[in-house]
Amino acid sequence: MDFDFEYMLSVFPNIIKYLPLTIIMAVTAMIMASILGLIVALIRNSRIPVLTQLAAVYISFFRAIPMLVQLFLFYFGLPQLIPAFNNMTALTAALIGLSLKEAAFLAEIFRAGLNSVDKGQLEAGLSVGMTKFQTYRRMILPQAARNALPGTGNTFITLIKETALAFTLGVAEMFAQAKMMAAESFKFFETYLAVGLLYWFIVIGVSSLQRVAEQRINRPYQQ
């Protein structure tokens, strides 16, 4: 077996330098996707004519189109449609694409979380003098968040892995660096195994944080 273990170990320091960019991309896109996903979920549950249908079309479109196609659409298509995006960087295009795509998935997760809360909770909040906004903020959203947390965590893990697609736009993240190193050394297996292990370690860390978050958010509901 012609496997260069020492070379694989030497790959890690060169790839880890790009880890902050991968984390920043994933966290930024997740924050933007969570905000947009919650808005879309609330619109779908509100059953407001036109807006509800538009939200459904948005979810259907972004869930159906492959991530790579979406990135190319935003990077190469937006400047043609909207001149203000002529100077858009590859990183900005990647963040927009990742955020809009993950928001479509999160909207369905959040909607399921909202629907899991007893309808009587809203009536109970209104009956004690709270406004609809206060009822959602104090009673409904905390319970919905508890039910939506596992799905949200899985979406974040998917998002971390999808940041690797940003290299197709020219963003110098971990996978892009690994691809260049593999092309220079012709040690493809060692290089891609190293970057694969690094993504594995990241996902293990995120999964551990998710378990801690689930335990904390479930604590008030345990006997």
C-alpha positions in Angstrom: 0.0 0.0 0.0 1.5 3.3 -1.2 0.1 5.5 1.5 2.2 8.5 2.7 1.1 8.9 6.3 3.7 11.6 7.1 2.5 13.7 4.1 -1.1 13.4 5.3 -0.1 14.7 8.7 1.8 17.6 7.0 -1.4 18.6 5.2 -3.3 19.5 8.4 -1.4 22.7 9.3 -1.9 24.1 5.8 -5.6 23.3 5.7 -6.4 24.4 9.3 -5.3 28.0 8.4 -8.5 28.2 6.3 -10.7 26.8 9.0 -11.8 30.2 10.4 -13.1 31.2 7.0 -15.2 28.0 6.8 -16.6 28.5 10.3 -17.3 32.2 9.6 -19.1 31.3 6.3 -21.2 28.6 8.0 -22.1 30.7 11.1 -23.0 33.8 9.1 -25.1 31.9 6.6 -26.8 30.0 9.5 -27.8 33.3 11.2 -29.1 34.8 8.0 -30.9 31.6 7.1 -32.5 31.3 10.6 -33.9 34.8 10.5 -35.3 34.4 7.0 -36.5 30.9 7.7 -38.5 32.1 10.8 -40.1 34.9 8.8 -41.1 32.5 6.0 -42.4 30.0 8.6 -44.5 32.7 10.3 -45.9 33.9 6.9 -46.9 30.3 6.0 -48.6 29.8 9.3 -50.4 33.2 9.1 -52.2 32.1 5.9 -52.1 35.7 4.5 -53.3 35.6 0.9 -50.5 36.0 -1.7 -47.7 36.1 0.9 -48.4 32.5 1.9 -48.3 31.3 -1.7 -45.1 33.3 -2.4 -43.5 31.7 0.7 -44.5 28.2 -0.6 -43.0 29.0 -4.0 -39.8 30.2 -2.4 -39.5 27.0 -0.4 -40.2 24.8 -3.3 -37.7 26.5 -5.6 -34.7 26.6 -3.2 -35.3 23.0 -2.0 -35.4 21.7 -5.6 -32.4 23.4 -7.2 -29.0 21.8 -6.5 -26.7 23.9 -4.3 -24.0 24.2 -6.9 -26.5 25.5 -9.5 -27.8 28.1 -7.0 -24.3 29.3 -6.3 -23.6 29.8 -10.1 -27.0 31.5 -10.5 -26.2 34.1 -7.8 -22.6 34.7 -8.7 -23.0 34.9 -12.5 -26.7 35.7 -12.8 -27.4 38.4 -10.2 -25.0 41.0 -11.8 -26.8 40.6 -15.1 -30.2 41.2 -13.5 -29.2 43.8 -10.9 -26.3 46.1 -11.8 -25.7 46.9 -8.1 -24.3 43.4 -7.8 -21.6 43.9 -10.5 -18.9 44.2 -7.8 -20.2 41.3 -5.7 -17.4 39.1 -4.4 -17.4 35.3 -4.6 -17.7 35.1 -0.8 -20.8 37.4 -0.8 -22.4 35.3 -3.5 -21.6 32.1 -1.6 -23.1 33.6 1.6 -26.3 34.7 -0.2 -26.7 31.3 -1.9 -26.1 29.3 1.2 -28.4 31.5 3.3 -31.3 31.4 0.9 -31.1 27.7 0.3 -30.8 26.7 4.0 -33.6 29.2 4.9 -36.0 27.2 2.7 -35.2 24.0 4.7 -35.3 25.8 8.1 -38.7 27.4 7.2 -40.2 23.9 7.1 -38.4 22.9 10.3 -39.6 26.0 12.1 -43.1 25.6 10.8 -43.2 22.1 12.1 -42.0 23.4 15.4 -44.7 26.1 15.5 -47.4 23.6 14.6 -46.3 21.3 17.4 -47.3 23.8 20.0 -50.9 23.4 21.2 -53.2 26.0 19.6 -54.7 26.7 23.0 -51.4 28.4 24.0 -52.1 31.4 21.8 -55.6 31.7 23.2 -54.3 31.3 26.8 -51.7 34.1 26.2 -54.3 36.4 24.8 -56.8 35.7 27.6 -54.3 36.9 30.2 -53.8 40.2 28.5 -50.7 39.5 26.4 -50.5 40.8 22.9 -50.1 38.3 20.0 -46.4 39.3 19.7 -45.8 38.8 23.5 -47.5 35.4 23.4 -45.3 34.3 20.6 -42.1 35.6 22.2 -42.8 34.3 25.7 -44.8 31.1 25.2 -44.9 29.8 21.7 -41.4 30.4 20.2 -39.5 28.9 23.2 -41.6 25.7 22.9 -41.3 25.6 19.1 -37.5 26.2 19.4 -37.3 23.1 21.7 -38.9 20.9 19.0 -37.1 22.5 16.1 -33.6 22.3 17.6 -32.6 18.7 16.4 -33.6 19.6 12.8 -31.9 22.9 13.0 -28.7 21.3 14.2 -28.7 18.8 11.4 -29.2 21.7 8.9 -26.2 23.5 10.4 -24.1 20.3 9.9 -25.2 20.2 6.3 -24.4 23.8 5.9 -20.8 23.3 7.1 -20.2 20.6 4.5 -21.8 22.7 1.8 -19.3 25.6 2.4 -16.9 23.4 0.5 -18.8 24.2 -2.7 -17.7 27.8 -2.4 -14.4 26.8 -3.9 -16.2 26.5 -7.3 -16.6 30.3 -7.2 -13.0 30.9 -6.2 -13.3 31.2 -2.4 -10.1 30.0 -0.8 -11.6 27.9 1.9 -10.4 24.5 3.3 -11.4 22.3 0.4 -10.0 24.8 -2.2 -6.6 24.7 -0.4 -6.7 20.8 -0.3 -7.5 20.7 -4.0 -4.5 22.8 -4.8 -2.2 20.8 -2.6 -3.4 17.5 -4.1 -2.8 18.9 -7.6 0.7 20.0 -6.7 1.8 16.8 -4.9 -0.3 14.2 -6.8 -1.1 12.7 -3.3 -4.8 12.9 -3.8 -5.9 10.2 -1.3 -3.7 11.6 1.5 -4.8 15.2 1.0 -8.6 14.5 0.6 -8.5 12.1 3.5 -6.9 14.8 5.7 -9.6 17.4 4.7 -12.3 14.8 5.2 -11.1 14.0 8.7 -11.0 17.7 9.5 -14.7 18.1 8.5 -15.5 15.0 10.6 -13.8 16.5 13.7 -15.8 19.8 13.1 -19.1 17.9 12.9 -18.3 15.9 16.0 -17.7 19.2 17.8 -21.0 20.7 16.5 -22.9 17.5 17.4 -21.6 17.7 21.0 -22.6 21.4 21.3 -26.1 20.4 19.9 -26.5 17.7 22.6 -25.6 20.2 25.3 -28.0 22.8 23.9 -30.8 20.2 23.7 -30.2 19.1 27.4 -30.3 22.8 28.5 -33.5 23.6 26.6 -35.2 20.4 27.8 -34.3 20.9 31.4 -37.4 23.1 32.3 -39.7 20.4 30.8 -38.2 17.4 32.8 -39.8 16.2 36.0 
